């Protein structure tokens, strides 16, 4: 056998010492449950890492591309301030990302062939995180362009629109990363209730830094209806 299995209760000490797998309850069904759980944990780790890196890639691209476009469009850089990015990393990125680890097991988890390696990131996932990061960057810079260049809003207001747009986009992206196979609109918001509650907390924290006296620290300004329309539309 490729994997030696020993009984944990009735097996001998010799068999347990040389076995690759010891069943503490002497029940072979436990192997199936353990494999299902292991596959679920591995998938959730992949979802967490890919989502987190895609958000970080988006933030880097926003700053870098924003600098390149600033002479052409008259933008003042940086698009997002360091404290605003720190706030996103601590509150609106990490909370949804952590809850991706609580995604339930999929129904077809045991129909998949065993994986040949334990790489967290493969070529497909790297392409996915780069694509997602570029997409988020495109939408955020578009929201900044609409607010600053089309509506003629101030720098602080346009920056707040970009910040709120990115936060909404990252929350929407977290729901999209619940599954690598099923679409966002085909599943209930409560498939992973922890993600839903984390998203609500992230939005409450965002409103606090925009509409409370904290906005002086984070250099944001209260958004009007047009800012909400831009952010919700792109997300």
Backbone bond lengths (Angstrom), bond angles and torsions (degrees), N, CA, C in turn:
res aa  C-N    CA-C-N  psi(-1)  N-CA   C-N-CA  omega(-1)  CA-C   N-CA-C  phi
1 X - - - 1.466 - - 1.522 109.42 -
2 X 1.342 115.58 149.06 1.462 119.43 176.17 1.529 111.05 -71.42
3 X 1.302 116.27 -30.99 1.468 121.39 179.17 1.524 108.21 -128.84
4 X 1.324 116.76 120.09 1.451 120.80 177.03 1.518 111.05 -82.88
5 X 1.339 116.60 130.28 1.464 122.17 -176.48 1.530 108.70 -115.12
6 X 1.320 115.39 133.90 1.466 120.24 178.06 1.528 109.26 -124.65
7 X 1.327 115.30 153.19 1.460 121.09 176.25 1.529 109.33 -82.39
8 X 1.323 115.52 134.49 1.450 119.66 -177.45 1.516 113.36 -80.11
9 X 1.340 116.77 -28.20 1.463 120.25 -178.37 1.532 112.10 -94.92
10 X 1.323 115.62 -52.84 1.460 120.10 -173.66 1.523 113.00 -97.90
11 X 1.338 118.31 -8.10 1.456 120.40 -179.68 1.517 111.97 -73.44
12 X 1.314 115.45 157.18 1.470 120.22 179.90 1.523 110.40 -79.94
13 X 1.316 116.09 161.90 1.466 120.73 177.55 1.521 111.16 -61.12
14 X 1.311 117.15 -36.53 1.467 120.93 -179.38 1.524 110.57 -65.14
15 X 1.334 117.27 -46.37 1.468 120.53 -178.67 1.530 111.08 -65.21
16 X 1.328 117.12 -38.34 1.467 119.85 179.65 1.526 110.89 -68.22
17 X 1.317 117.68 -34.45 1.464 120.56 -176.44 1.530 112.51 -71.08
18 X 1.326 117.20 -27.42 1.467 120.01 -178.05 1.534 112.26 -103.13
19 X 1.322 118.29 -5.80 1.469 120.96 -176.30 1.526 110.73 -76.24
20 X 1.331 115.07 148.98 1.473 120.70 172.72 1.523 110.88 -80.64
21 X 1.327 115.86 -28.61 1.465 121.06 -176.40 1.513 108.72 -137.86
22 X 1.322 116.31 126.35 1.463 121.59 178.65 1.518 109.12 -114.47
23 X 1.330 116.37 124.46 1.459 121.66 179.68 1.520 108.98 -90.56
24 X 1.314 117.25 108.54 1.465 120.70 -175.85 1.511 111.89 -68.32
25 X 1.378 116.76 -26.15 1.466 119.72 -179.17 1.527 112.52 -104.12
26 X 1.350 117.28 5.51 1.479 122.43 -179.84 1.523 112.85 58.26
27 X 1.316 117.42 28.16 1.463 121.63 -176.78 1.526 108.89 -119.06
28 X 1.341 115.65 118.85 1.465 119.34 -177.98 1.527 112.26 -67.99
29 X 1.314 118.29 -23.09 1.470 120.70 177.35 1.529 111.53 -63.65
30 X 1.314 115.62 -23.69 1.460 119.98 178.25 1.523 110.59 -61.87
31 X 1.343 117.45 -32.44 1.465 120.99 179.22 1.520 110.00 -61.37
32 X 1.326 117.33 -43.30 1.470 121.44 -179.64 1.530 110.18 -63.05
33 X 1.335 115.94 -44.79 1.470 119.51 179.73 1.524 111.19 -63.72
34 X 1.323 116.61 -39.60 1.459 120.52 -179.21 1.521 111.42 -67.04
35 X 1.341 116.84 -40.40 1.466 119.78 178.37 1.520 110.82 -65.38
36 X 1.326 116.97 -41.77 1.468 120.35 177.64 1.530 110.86 -60.52
37 X 1.314 116.12 -44.82 1.463 120.15 -179.55 1.529 110.55 -66.15
38 X 1.327 116.45 -41.41 1.463 119.88 179.19 1.514 112.26 -62.51
39 X 1.329 116.88 -42.55 1.464 120.35 178.13 1.521 110.96 -64.56
40 X 1.320 116.90 -39.07 1.464 120.64 179.13 1.525 110.82 -64.46
41 X 1.330 116.67 -44.47 1.469 120.45 179.23 1.525 110.70 -62.15
42 X 1.330 116.85 -43.60 1.464 120.74 -178.84 1.534 110.46 -63.70
43 X 1.333 117.11 -43.24 1.463 120.63 178.41 1.522 111.03 -62.59
44 X 1.325 116.60 -42.20 1.466 120.14 -178.46 1.526 111.35 -66.03
45 X 1.337 116.37 -35.48 1.460 119.24 175.61 1.528 109.92 -63.09
46 X 1.320 116.30 -42.50 1.461 120.58 177.70 1.530 111.22 -61.36
47 X 1.315 116.47 -43.39 1.467 120.35 -179.81 1.530 110.62 -63.94
48 X 1.328 115.99 -43.68 1.467 120.80 179.73 1.527 110.74 -60.35
49 X 1.333 116.37 -49.94 1.466 120.84 -175.35 1.528 110.55 -66.28
50 X 1.330 116.92 -45.56 1.470 120.09 -178.05 1.524 110.81 -64.27
51 X 1.313 116.52 -43.00 1.475 119.90 179.14 1.520 111.39 -64.19
52 X 1.330 116.65 -46.09 1.461 120.19 -177.25 1.523 111.16 -63.74
53 X 1.327 117.31 -42.97 1.458 120.51 179.88 1.529 111.43 -69.12
54 X 1.318 117.98 -33.17 1.465 119.97 177.93 1.520 111.02 -66.56
55 X 1.343 117.10 -37.50 1.470 120.50 176.83 1.526 110.64 -66.24
56 X 1.338 116.66 -43.11 1.459 119.83 178.76 1.529 111.24 -65.31
57 X 1.330 116.29 -38.35 1.465 119.70 177.24 1.514 110.73 -63.26
58 X 1.324 117.05 -40.45 1.467 120.69 179.12 1.524 111.18 -61.92
59 X 1.327 116.81 -43.99 1.465 120.03 -179.31 1.524 111.50 -64.32
60 X 1.339 116.80 -40.91 1.467 119.97 177.71 1.528 111.19 -64.75
61 X 1.326 116.66 -43.05 1.463 120.60 -178.75 1.531 111.50 -66.58
62 X 1.327 116.53 -36.54 1.464 119.83 178.76 1.521 110.52 -60.98
63 X 1.325 116.45 -45.11 1.466 120.26 179.54 1.527 111.05 -67.01
64 X 1.332 116.97 -44.55 1.467 121.23 -175.30 1.532 111.40 -69.72
65 X 1.321 117.22 -51.30 1.469 120.63 -179.52 1.520 110.35 -67.48
66 X 1.337 116.88 -33.25 1.461 119.83 177.50 1.516 112.08 -61.18
67 X 1.336 116.10 -39.05 1.471 119.92 177.00 1.523 110.76 -65.40
68 X 1.332 117.55 -40.18 1.456 121.13 -179.39 1.525 111.97 -67.14
69 X 1.334 116.91 -35.08 1.457 120.58 -177.43 1.528 113.57 -86.08
70 X 1.327 116.69 -15.92 1.464 119.80 -174.71 1.529 113.89 -57.61
71 X 1.354 121.15 -41.39 1.470 118.39 178.90 1.523 113.08 -67.19
72 X 1.337 116.77 -29.86 1.459 120.50 -177.42 1.523 112.24 -78.63
73 X 1.336 116.75 -35.17 1.464 120.94 -173.02 1.521 112.87 -109.74
74 X 1.320 117.27 1.16 1.456 120.17 178.45 1.513 114.25 73.87
75 X 1.331 117.09 23.15 1.461 119.89 -179.43 1.521 110.79 -78.45
76 X 1.320 114.87 151.09 1.458 120.99 171.43 1.526 108.40 -99.88
77 X 1.287 115.75 129.77 1.468 120.62 -176.65 1.529 109.72 -101.91
78 X 1.347 116.72 155.11 1.468 126.72 1.57 1.530 112.33 -80.31
79 X 1.328 115.39 158.63 1.462 120.31 177.77 1.529 110.31 -64.20
80 X 1.329 116.38 -43.08 1.463 122.24 177.12 1.520 108.94 -122.18
81 X 1.318 116.63 139.90 1.456 121.60 -179.69 1.526 110.73 -80.97
82 X 1.329 114.92 159.02 1.470 120.64 -177.32 1.519 111.68 -60.02
83 X 1.334 118.05 -40.97 1.462 121.05 -179.17 1.523 111.24 -67.42
84 X 1.322 117.22 -34.33 1.460 121.11 177.46 1.524 110.97 -67.22
85 X 1.338 116.46 -40.77 1.461 120.07 177.83 1.524 110.48 -66.75
86 X 1.321 117.14 -39.06 1.463 120.74 177.01 1.523 110.54 -62.00
87 X 1.328 116.83 -41.19 1.467 120.71 177.82 1.526 110.48 -60.50
88 X 1.326 116.91 -43.94 1.465 119.84 179.38 1.523 111.38 -63.77
89 X 1.323 116.56 -42.53 1.461 119.56 -178.36 1.523 111.91 -64.87
90 X 1.317 117.01 -36.04 1.465 120.58 -176.70 1.524 112.59 -81.91
91 X 1.332 117.49 -35.04 1.467 120.63 -170.81 1.521 112.21 -110.97
92 X 1.315 117.41 -58.13 1.465 119.68 -169.74 1.520 113.15 -87.10
93 X 1.324 119.47 -16.69 1.468 121.64 174.55 1.522 111.03 -91.02
94 X 1.323 115.44 -54.21 1.457 120.58 -169.59 1.529 113.42 -67.98
95 X 1.317 117.65 -41.01 1.463 119.29 -178.19 1.527 112.10 -61.17
96 X 1.345 119.52 -54.58 1.471 117.96 176.99 1.527 112.99 -62.18
97 X 1.346 116.58 -36.47 1.466 119.23 -178.65 1.523 111.13 -63.40
98 X 1.330 117.26 -43.24 1.465 120.96 -179.50 1.526 110.64 -62.85
99 X 1.332 116.71 -39.72 1.468 119.45 -177.80 1.524 112.37 -70.31
100 X 1.341 117.79 -16.93 1.465 118.71 174.42 1.524 111.26 -63.45
101 X 1.327 116.96 -21.36 1.457 120.73 176.22 1.516 113.54 -70.31
102 X 1.344 116.80 -10.49 1.467 121.05 -179.77 1.521 112.49 -102.95
103 X 1.343 117.18 12.22 1.457 119.28 176.84 1.522 110.29 -59.55
104 X 1.330 118.07 134.66 1.464 119.84 -179.92 1.524 111.74 -70.74
105 X 1.307 115.84 164.81 1.460 121.35 179.03 1.521 110.15 -68.53
106 X 1.332 116.41 139.69 1.463 120.62 178.09 1.526 109.70 -78.37
107 X 1.346 115.72 157.61 1.465 120.20 -176.57 1.525 112.27 -67.47
108 X 1.331 116.40 -28.57 1.464 119.62 -176.88 1.526 112.41 -100.48
109 X 1.325 116.73 22.79 1.477 120.10 -177.39 1.522 111.48 -60.91
110 X 1.350 117.64 -36.33 1.461 120.70 -177.08 1.517 112.92 -87.77
111 X 1.339 117.72 -0.23 1.462 120.88 178.53 1.524 111.85 -90.65
112 X 1.321 116.71 -10.40 1.458 120.68 -178.06 1.528 110.36 -81.90
113 X 1.337 114.94 150.08 1.458 118.95 177.86 1.526 108.98 -74.65
114 X 1.322 117.65 151.63 1.481 119.54 178.05 1.524 111.09 -59.67
115 X 1.319 116.37 139.83 1.463 120.27 179.43 1.522 110.18 -74.64
116 X 1.322 115.46 145.55 1.452 121.22 -177.28 1.525 112.50 -84.56
117 X 1.344 116.58 -22.31 1.459 119.37 179.05 1.519 109.04 -142.35
118 X 1.300 115.33 170.02 1.466 120.82 -176.35 1.524 111.66 -110.97
119 X 1.331 117.07 31.91 1.457 119.97 178.38 1.526 110.29 -68.00
120 X 1.324 115.69 129.19 1.461 119.23 177.50 1.524 110.21 -69.74
121 X 1.318 116.78 -45.88 1.455 122.04 179.84 1.523 110.11 -111.27
122 X 1.322 116.34 122.28 1.455 120.76 172.29 1.532 108.59 -109.22
123 X 1.313 116.71 -177.49 1.466 120.49 -176.46 1.524 111.42 -60.58
124 X 1.309 116.47 -39.31 1.470 120.28 -179.23 1.525 111.69 -64.00
125 X 1.324 117.05 -43.27 1.459 120.40 -178.91 1.524 111.55 -71.71
126 X 1.339 117.09 -35.37 1.463 120.03 176.41 1.527 110.35 -63.65
127 X 1.344 116.20 -42.37 1.463 120.09 176.80 1.525 110.60 -63.70
128 X 1.338 116.59 -38.01 1.458 120.58 179.90 1.525 111.69 -65.54
129 X 1.329 117.44 -44.24 1.469 119.48 -178.29 1.529 110.82 -69.15
130 X 1.346 118.06 -35.26 1.458 120.31 177.15 1.530 110.30 -67.36
131 X 1.333 116.31 -43.69 1.465 120.62 178.47 1.524 110.83 -61.64
132 X 1.337 116.70 -45.56 1.464 120.62 -179.81 1.520 111.13 -64.20
133 X 1.337 117.34 -42.68 1.461 120.43 178.23 1.515 112.11 -61.36
134 X 1.336 116.55 -42.94 1.474 120.35 178.79 1.519 111.33 -65.90
135 X 1.336 116.06 -38.12 1.464 119.87 180.00 1.526 110.88 -65.82
136 X 1.330 117.09 -44.29 1.456 120.52 177.63 1.525 110.97 -62.73
137 X 1.320 116.77 -41.86 1.464 120.70 177.82 1.525 111.37 -60.15
138 X 1.331 116.32 -44.17 1.461 120.95 -178.86 1.522 111.03 -61.57
139 X 1.324 117.08 -43.97 1.464 120.66 -177.86 1.530 111.72 -69.93
140 X 1.329 117.21 -39.33 1.465 120.09 -179.20 1.522 110.72 -66.88
141 X 1.346 116.76 -46.14 1.460 119.58 178.32 1.528 111.04 -65.14
142 X 1.316 117.34 -31.79 1.464 120.28 175.88 1.523 110.89 -66.19
143 X 1.337 116.64 -41.13 1.465 119.95 178.43 1.524 110.65 -64.85
144 X 1.336 116.72 -38.65 1.467 120.57 177.83 1.531 109.97 -65.86
145 X 1.328 116.46 -41.27 1.463 121.00 179.57 1.529 111.06 -63.29
146 X 1.320 116.64 -43.19 1.473 120.55 -179.70 1.526 110.47 -63.03
147 X 1.338 115.87 -44.64 1.466 119.15 -177.58 1.525 111.51 -69.90
148 X 1.330 116.88 -43.39 1.466 120.41 -172.44 1.523 112.54 -85.00
149 X 1.325 116.87 -46.29 1.465 120.07 -172.81 1.521 113.78 -91.45
150 X 1.309 117.77 -32.97 1.470 120.41 -177.68 1.523 111.39 -92.21
151 X 1.336 116.61 -50.81 1.462 119.90 -179.18 1.530 112.47 -83.64
152 X 1.332 117.53 -13.12 1.459 120.71 178.09 1.513 114.28 68.56
153 X 1.327 117.14 31.93 1.462 120.92 -179.58 1.533 110.09 -77.43
154 X 1.324 115.43 166.16 1.459 120.62 -179.15 1.521 111.04 -72.19
155 X 1.333 116.25 168.70 1.456 121.26 179.05 1.519 110.99 -60.93
156 X 1.338 117.46 -45.79 1.464 121.04 -177.40 1.523 111.12 -63.95
157 X 1.339 116.01 -40.69 1.472 119.44 -179.30 1.524 110.21 -68.07
158 X 1.323 117.15 -45.23 1.471 120.93 -179.60 1.516 110.61 -63.49
159 X 1.324 117.40 -38.26 1.465 121.08 178.14 1.528 110.50 -65.69
160 X 1.326 116.55 -38.15 1.461 119.99 177.68 1.521 110.77 -66.54
161 X 1.330 117.04 -38.86 1.472 121.03 176.23 1.527 110.02 -61.13
162 X 1.335 116.78 -44.40 1.465 120.62 178.78 1.525 111.16 -63.43
163 X 1.330 116.95 -41.18 1.465 121.23 179.11 1.520 110.75 -62.85
164 X 1.320 116.68 -48.69 1.463 120.50 -178.65 1.526 110.64 -66.30
165 X 1.331 117.18 -36.33 1.466 120.83 177.86 1.523 110.68 -63.24
166 X 1.332 116.91 -43.92 1.457 120.44 -179.39 1.529 111.03 -65.30
167 X 1.312 117.15 -40.24 1.464 119.95 178.94 1.524 110.70 -63.85
168 X 1.337 116.75 -44.91 1.472 120.30 177.99 1.526 110.80 -63.21
169 X 1.330 116.87 -39.96 1.461 120.98 179.15 1.527 111.33 -64.94
170 X 1.323 117.08 -41.07 1.463 119.89 -179.69 1.523 111.13 -67.66
171 X 1.324 117.38 -36.07 1.460 120.18 176.74 1.524 110.17 -66.43
172 X 1.341 116.58 -45.07 1.465 120.12 177.29 1.519 110.90 -61.73
173 X 1.327 116.19 -39.14 1.462 120.44 179.21 1.524 111.19 -65.03
174 X 1.326 117.49 -35.74 1.472 120.53 178.12 1.521 110.85 -61.81
175 X 1.333 117.42 -40.91 1.465 120.16 177.22 1.530 110.39 -66.27
176 X 1.320 116.44 -33.56 1.461 120.09 178.16 1.521 111.60 -68.48
177 X 1.336 117.36 -28.84 1.464 121.91 -178.31 1.527 112.52 -85.23
178 X 1.310 118.49 6.57 1.463 119.37 175.70 1.522 111.54 -64.44
179 X 1.341 116.00 -27.05 1.453 120.46 -179.99 1.518 109.42 -145.75
180 X 1.337 116.43 142.96 1.462 121.32 175.90 1.526 111.53 -87.83
181 X 1.331 117.05 -7.27 1.460 120.41 -175.63 1.530 113.17 -118.25
182 X 1.327 117.65 -35.06 1.457 120.88 -176.39 1.523 110.47 -97.49
183 X 1.322 116.42 143.54 1.454 122.02 -178.26 1.517 113.01 -74.79
184 X 1.321 114.84 161.65 1.468 121.25 -177.54 1.524 111.51 -62.23
185 X 1.344 116.91 -42.37 1.460 121.03 -173.74 1.518 113.27 -81.37
186 X 1.319 117.51 -5.73 1.468 119.88 -178.28 1.524 112.45 -94.04
187 X 1.333 118.19 0.26 1.457 121.06 -176.85 1.522 110.37 -128.60
188 X 1.315 115.83 150.91 1.463 121.21 178.64 1.526 110.45 -68.24
189 X 1.333 116.31 151.25 1.460 120.84 177.06 1.525 111.81 -65.17
190 X 1.349 115.95 -19.50 1.459 120.01 -174.41 1.524 112.57 -102.67
191 X 1.353 117.60 17.35 1.457 119.25 171.85 1.523 109.55 -58.52
192 X 1.326 114.83 -40.09 1.461 121.38 173.01 1.532 107.02 -121.79
193 X 1.323 118.77 91.13 1.467 120.38 -175.65 1.526 113.16 -63.05
194 X 1.338 117.14 -29.03 1.466 119.70 179.38 1.527 110.92 -62.64
195 X 1.322 116.52 -37.89 1.465 120.53 178.35 1.519 110.43 -65.84
196 X 1.316 117.19 -39.27 1.467 120.71 178.71 1.521 111.00 -62.13
197 X 1.329 116.45 -46.96 1.467 119.97 -178.95 1.533 110.99 -67.48
198 X 1.331 116.82 -37.80 1.468 119.80 177.47 1.522 110.91 -63.93
199 X 1.322 117.14 -36.72 1.463 121.10 178.51 1.522 110.75 -66.59
200 X 1.329 116.90 -39.82 1.470 120.56 177.79 1.528 110.08 -63.62
201 X 1.325 116.85 -43.29 1.468 120.81 178.37 1.525 110.52 -62.01
202 X 1.338 116.43 -41.29 1.462 120.59 179.62 1.530 110.76 -62.63
203 X 1.326 117.10 -41.35 1.470 120.44 179.84 1.527 110.99 -68.19
204 X 1.334 116.78 -39.03 1.468 119.93 178.01 1.529 110.00 -62.65
205 X 1.327 116.39 -43.52 1.467 120.47 177.75 1.529 111.04 -63.30
206 X 1.329 116.78 -36.83 1.472 120.40 178.53 1.521 110.98 -66.44
207 X 1.317 117.04 -44.21 1.465 119.93 177.67 1.526 110.87 -62.19
208 X 1.340 115.89 -32.33 1.464 119.50 179.72 1.525 111.33 -65.54
209 X 1.336 117.31 -40.31 1.469 119.39 -178.24 1.523 112.13 -80.75
210 X 1.333 116.90 -9.01 1.467 120.03 178.67 1.521 111.52 -100.29
211 X 1.340 117.32 -40.46 1.463 120.59 -171.45 1.519 114.35 -109.38
212 X 1.315 118.70 -6.68 1.463 120.86 178.05 1.524 109.61 -100.94
213 X 1.331 118.08 174.05 1.480 119.89 175.93 1.526 114.30 -57.21
214 X 1.339 117.30 -12.53 1.458 119.66 175.97 1.526 112.69 -63.65
215 X 1.332 116.24 -17.43 1.470 118.27 -178.36 1.533 112.37 -64.94
216 X 1.329 116.25 -20.97 1.462 118.58 176.17 1.532 110.87 -71.30
217 X 1.332 115.91 -33.35 1.458 120.24 179.01 1.523 110.54 -74.13
218 X 1.332 116.16 -43.17 1.459 120.88 -176.78 1.531 112.74 -89.36
219 X 1.332 116.62 -0.31 1.461 123.09 177.01 1.527 111.53 56.92
220 X 1.334 115.05 46.55 1.452 121.62 174.06 1.524 109.27 -112.12
221 X 1.325 116.12 167.76 1.465 121.52 177.94 1.525 108.04 -132.39
222 X 1.328 118.45 153.46 1.469 120.30 178.96 1.526 111.61 -60.35
223 X 1.314 115.51 137.42 1.458 120.99 179.88 1.521 110.67 -87.68
224 X 1.321 115.29 144.20 1.455 121.72 172.43 1.524 109.35 -96.33
225 X 1.320 116.61 -172.02 1.458 120.94 -174.79 1.525 111.80 -61.51
226 X 1.346 116.87 -39.97 1.462 118.43 -177.11 1.532 111.70 -63.81
227 X 1.339 117.31 -34.53 1.454 120.28 177.66 1.525 111.66 -65.28
228 X 1.339 116.44 -40.97 1.458 120.27 177.89 1.523 111.18 -65.39
229 X 1.310 116.63 -41.40 1.472 121.03 -179.17 1.525 110.39 -61.93
230 X 1.331 116.59 -42.29 1.464 120.44 179.75 1.532 110.11 -63.42
231 X 1.349 116.17 -50.33 1.469 120.76 -175.14 1.537 111.72 -64.24
232 X 1.323 115.60 -45.24 1.475 119.01 -178.05 1.522 110.26 -68.81
233 X 1.319 117.46 -35.65 1.476 120.66 -178.78 1.522 111.25 -64.25
234 X 1.336 117.32 -47.44 1.463 119.06 -177.73 1.526 111.57 -69.72
235 X 1.349 116.51 -34.56 1.475 118.68 -178.25 1.516 110.90 -75.89
